[in-house]
């Protein structure tokens, strides 16, 4: 007989802090908090949603440091955030 005391499912939606020091010019982002399924997905998020806007963020996703903050609330989509659209929770623009 197998006894399972506690099983945890891996949370699908997680919060990550992204920072970059490659582009420290005026009118650029230095960090943001994003919703993503994993570190790689988080690294590929752009604060403005458009990688053609390298003037305000780093030029290369490999320059981004990613820090896992914890699981996101299950009702996060009710606030308008999702993995596919609008996944930047907040950002720091200098």
N, C-alpha and C positions, 0 to 999 in steps of 0.2 A: 504494500500500500504506500502510495506516495502522498506526502503531506506538503502542501504549499502554504506557507504562512502569509506571504505577501508578494504579490507580483506587481511590477511597475511597468507600464508601457512607456516607451520613449516618447516624449512630447514632440509633436510635429512642428509646432510653432515656437520658436525661440527668439530671445532678444540678444543682439550683439552690438557692441560698441566698435565702431570703425574709426581709426585715426590714421592720419597721413602727415608726413613732414616734407614730402617732396615738393609741394607747391605751397609756399608760405607767402605768396604775394597778397597785396590788398585785394579785397573782394574775392576771397576764396574760402572754401570750407576747410576746417582742420579736423572736424570729427562729426559723427552722426550716430544715432542709435537706430537700428533697423530690425525688422521682423524677417526671419529667414528659417529655412528648414535645417541648414547646416552651415559650417564655416565657409565652405566654398561658395555657396549661394550668397551669403552675406558679403563676402569679398567683392562680388560682382555687382553689388548695388551701388548706384551713383546717387549722391544726395539730390540731384535735380532730375534723376531718371533718364539721363541722356549722356552716354559716353562720348558724344561729339562735343560736349562742354568741358573739355579738359582744362580750359582756362580757369575754372573755379574749383577743381578737384585735382587729384593726381593724374598723371598721364598713363599710368599702368596699374592694373589691379594688384600686381605683385608687390607694389610699394605700400599697400594698405596693411596695417596691423589690425587683427581681429581679436576681440576679447568677448568670450561668452559671458553674458550677464545672468542668464537663467531662463526658465520657461516663461512664455507669454501667457497672459490670462486667456482662458478658453473663449471668453466673450469678446475678444479683441476685434473681431470682424464687425460687431455691432457698432463699434466706434469708427468704422470706416477703414480699418487697416486689414490688409490681407497679404498673402505670399505673392500674389500675382500683380497687384496694383496698389499703389500708395503704401509701400512698405517702409518708408522712412518715418520714424516716430518723432524725432526731433534732430536738429543739427546746429552746429556752431559755425557761423559765417562771420568772417573778419573783414 
